[in-house]
Amino acid sequence: MRTEEFERMSECIGEVLGCCRKGAFIMLEDGEKVFAYQFANLLPGTKVICSLQKPARDNLLPRVAVDSVLYDAA
């Protein structure tokens, strides 16, 4: 399911691809890349449950909040 098909605050599973100082880049189960603001402490490979906060606009990725960690890659 693409983020256009998700409603705001709907939950999805994803895997952390990498981080920057602002947050984490996550690949959702459907293959779409999203951004989680203020979650820069998550290691690549960590599986998370996240909820959609803001859809994509202009050149920004959709934004999600991390609700729970399923598997910690540490």
Protein Blocks (a to p, Z undefined) as FASTA:
>chain_A
ZZklpcehiacddddfbdcfkbccdddfkopacddehilmbcghiacddddfbdcehjbc
cddddfbdfbdcZZ
